[in-house]
Amino acid sequence: MLVANYFIPGVGYLDLIINPTVTNNYSKVQEYEADKMASEFCLKCFNMTMEKQSEIMQKLKETTKVDGGGFWADHPAWDDRMNNIKSNLNNKN
């Protein structure tokens, strides 16, 4: 964008829109993957049921008072995270 801004003044401002969009959505994919791995470890190492994991996630959601999610957010919403974990465990069974 810096090079393009040299030839077309003002186009560099697009970086303020494009960069966060790409970066934040990539971060969400990583968050979902990390959640899946953490859930699998909790299940295998601590024999923590999905119900107990859901209970903990609900307490975290209430404690943080921040839901996350949305197109511009860098973290998925708590409900989306739990649905992702549940679908991952259901696919393995």
C-alpha positions, 0 to 999 in steps of 0.5 A: 500500500505504501508503494501504491500510495506513492503513485496514487496519493491517498490509496495508502489509507486502504491499509487501515481497512484491509490489514485489520480485516485480514489480520483479525479474521486470521486470528479468529481461525487460530482462536478456534483451533486453540479452543479445540486443542484446549478442549481435547486436552481437558477431556483427555488429561483431566477427564473434564466433560463437555458440560463442565467445559461449557460451565467454565466458558459461561463463567468466563463469558459472564466475568469478562463482560465482553462477548467478542465476535463481529466482523472487526473483532480479533476474537470470536464470540463466546457462543461461537467458540463453544459451538465450535468446540462442541461440533469438533467433539461430535465429529470425533465421536 
